[in-house]
């Protein structure tokens, strides 16, 4: 569904991506792991056109980004790391944000109905719909963000550190919801995370990004026996190894 071919991106003298080549299979959940500042978020931004690569190509479903930006972005949903809810809007309007404007605009009553349905799907009752985000716990806000990500039934969903700031139990709940929803929708998922529990819970395949390149990629079931020193050090949290040596 998404293909990166020798993608490069620098910000001034900082070479972030140095020839990333990676395939994200259609209908599968790909998790990209790597240390802070390795370019994981830059990869997502390059797909969406928020950042333009300096070299290389990115194709989505076999084609380059559509000239019709609204139509192109309508294929995506995203769960942001910090929730990124609009404080001044009630929950249902946050969830239905894309359904009340632009190419996906629906009548207000229909948008609200869809929002309540998606809130139910992530385990939140309809009475939450008219609350403001500040009235919700961190876990509930994350669920609202997930409901918003799936509100327009996207083909592709990006998850940016989906369990950051959550306690282990709520993180487990979010991981289960992500896995269930991706499977139910048949969506292609691309997640960036440091949380190895999340990796094992939601990934079909993983890719290790370090030094601006993909060091290892393969099925999550093969991760522990990869034999790759970068991946092995990262997943076990070891202080000593090739990652520490090049910092």
C-alpha positions in Angstrom: 0.0 0.0 0.0 2.9 2.4 0.8 6.3 2.1 -0.8 9.4 4.1 0.0 12.2 3.9 -2.6 15.6 5.4 -1.5 14.0 8.3 0.3 16.3 11.0 1.6 15.5 14.0 3.7 17.8 16.6 5.4 17.1 19.6 7.5 20.1 21.9 6.9 23.2 19.8 7.8 21.1 17.2 9.6 20.7 14.2 7.4 17.6 12.5 8.8 16.6 10.0 6.1 19.5 8.5 4.2 18.0 6.2 1.7 14.9 4.6 3.3 13.5 1.7 1.3 10.4 0.0 2.7 7.2 -1.6 1.7 4.0 -1.5 3.9 1.7 -4.3 2.7 -1.9 -3.6 2.1 -4.2 -4.5 4.9 -1.3 -5.2 7.3 0.0 -3.5 10.4 3.5 -2.2 10.1 5.3 -0.8 13.2 8.4 1.3 12.8 10.7 1.4 15.8 13.9 3.3 16.5 15.3 5.8 19.0 14.2 9.4 19.4 15.2 11.7 16.5 15.8 8.8 14.0 13.2 10.1 11.6 10.2 8.0 12.3 7.8 11.0 12.3 9.5 12.4 9.3 8.5 9.3 7.3 4.8 9.8 8.1 5.1 13.5 7.2 6.7 12.6 3.9 3.8 10.3 3.0 1.2 13.0 3.8 3.1 15.7 1.9 3.7 17.8 5.0 7.4 17.3 4.3 8.9 16.8 0.8 11.7 14.3 0.4 14.9 15.6 -1.1 15.3 12.5 -3.2 13.6 9.1 -3.7 10.0 8.3 -4.3 6.9 7.4 -2.2 3.9 5.7 -3.8 0.5 5.0 -2.2 -1.4 2.1 -3.7 0.9 2.0 -6.6 0.6 5.7 -7.5 2.3 9.0 -6.6 0.5 11.4 -4.4 -2.7 12.6 -6.1 -2.8 16.2 -7.3 -6.2 16.5 -5.6 -4.8 16.9 -2.0 -8.2 16.7 -0.3 -9.1 13.4 -2.1 -5.6 12.0 -1.2 -5.8 12.9 2.4 -9.3 11.5 2.7 -7.7 8.1 2.4 -5.9 8.6 5.7 -6.7 8.7 9.4 -4.3 9.6 12.2 -4.1 9.1 15.9 -1.7 11.8 17.2 0.7 11.3 20.0 -0.7 14.0 22.3 -4.3 13.4 21.4 -4.4 16.8 19.6 -8.1 17.3 20.5 -9.6 20.8 20.0 -10.2 22.1 23.5 -13.0 24.4 22.6 -15.0 21.7 20.7 -17.2 19.1 22.3 -16.1 15.5 21.9 -18.5 14.6 19.1 -17.3 17.6 17.0 -13.7 16.5 17.6 -14.5 13.0 16.3 -16.6 14.3 13.4 -14.1 17.1 12.5 -13.4 15.8 9.0 -17.1 15.1 8.4 -18.1 18.7 8.9 -15.9 20.3 6.3 -14.1 19.7 3.0 -14.5 16.8 0.7 -16.0 14.5 3.3 -18.6 17.0 4.6 -21.9 15.5 5.9 -25.0 17.1 7.3 -24.5 18.0 11.0 -27.0 15.4 12.3 -25.4 12.6 10.3 -21.9 13.6 11.4 -23.0 13.5 15.0 -24.6 10.1 14.6 -21.4 8.7 13.0 -19.3 10.3 15.8 -21.4 8.6 18.5 -21.2 5.3 16.7 -17.4 5.6 16.6 -17.3 6.6 20.2 -19.2 3.4 21.0 -16.7 1.4 19.0 -13.8 2.6 21.2 -15.8 1.9 24.4 -17.2 5.3 25.2 -20.9 5.9 25.9 -23.0 8.5 24.0 -23.1 10.8 27.1 -19.4 11.6 26.4 -20.3 13.2 23.1 -21.2 16.6 24.6 -18.4 16.9 27.0 -15.3 18.9 26.4 -11.9 17.2 26.2 -10.7 18.8 29.5 -13.4 16.8 31.3 -12.0 13.5 30.2 -9.1 11.4 31.5 -6.0 10.8 29.5 -7.2 7.4 28.5 -10.6 8.7 27.4 -9.0 11.4 25.4 -6.8 8.8 23.6 -10.0 6.9 22.8 -11.6 10.0 21.4 -8.5 10.5 19.2 -8.9 6.9 18.0 -12.6 7.4 17.2 -11.6 10.5 15.2 -9.0 8.6 13.3 -11.5 6.0 12.1 -14.5 8.4 11.7 -14.2 8.6 7.9 -13.4 4.8 7.5 -10.0 5.5 6.1 -8.0 3.0 4.0 -4.7 3.9 5.9 -4.3 4.8 9.5 -1.2 6.3 11.1 -0.6 5.9 14.8 2.0 8.2 16.4 3.2 6.8 19.8 -0.4 5.6 20.6 0.3 4.6 24.2 2.5 7.6 25.3 1.4 8.9 28.7 -0.9 6.0 29.5 -0.7 3.6 32.5 0.0 0.0 31.5 -3.6 -1.2 31.8 -5.0 1.6 29.6 -2.1 1.1 27.2 -3.1 -2.5 26.9 -6.7 -1.4 26.2 -5.6 1.0 23.4 -3.4 -1.7 21.9 -6.3 -4.1 21.8 -8.6 -1.5 20.3 -6.1 -0.6 17.6 -5.5 -4.3 16.7 -9.3 -5.0 16.6 -10.2 -2.0 14.5 -7.4 -2.4 12.0 -8.5 -6.0 11.4 -12.2 -5.2 11.3 -11.7 -2.3 8.8 -9.1 -4.2 6.7 -7.1 -1.0 6.9 -3.4 -0.6 6.4 -1.7 0.6 9.6 1.6 2.3 10.1 2.6 2.9 13.7 5.7 4.6 15.2 6.4 3.7 18.8 9.1 3.1 21.4 6.8 0.8 23.4 7.8 -2.9 22.8 4.6 -4.1 24.4 2.7 -2.2 21.7 4.9 -3.6 19.0 4.1 -7.2 20.0 0.4 -6.4 20.4 -0.4 -4.6 17.2 2.3 -5.5 14.6 2.2 -7.9 11.7 5.6 -6.6 10.5 8.2 -4.3 12.0 11.0 -2.1 10.6 14.0 -0.8 12.6 15.0 2.7 11.6 18.5 3.8 12.6 21.0 6.1 11.1 18.5 7.2 8.5 18.1 3.7 7.0 16.0 0.6 7.6 18.3 -1.7 9.4 16.0 -4.7 9.6 12.4 -5.5 8.5 10.3 -8.6 8.8 7.4 -10.3 10.6 7.1 -9.5 14.3 7.3 -13.3 15.0 10.9 -13.2 13.7 12.0 -10.2 15.7 13.6 -11.9 18.7 15.7 -14.2 16.5 16.6 -11.6 13.9 20.3 -11.7 14.5 20.5 -8.0 13.8 22.6 -6.2 16.5 20.8 -2.9 16.2 17.3 -4.5 16.6 18.5 -6.9 19.3 19.9 -4.0 21.4 16.8 -1.9 20.9 14.2 -4.4 21.8 16.0 -5.6 24.9 17.0 -2.0 26.0 20.6 -2.8 26.3 23.0 0.1 27.1 25.9 -1.5 25.2 25.8 -2.2 21.5 26.1 -0.6 18.0 23.5 2.1 18.8 25.4 3.4 21.8 28.7 3.1 19.9 27.6 5.6 17.2 26.0 8.2 19.4 
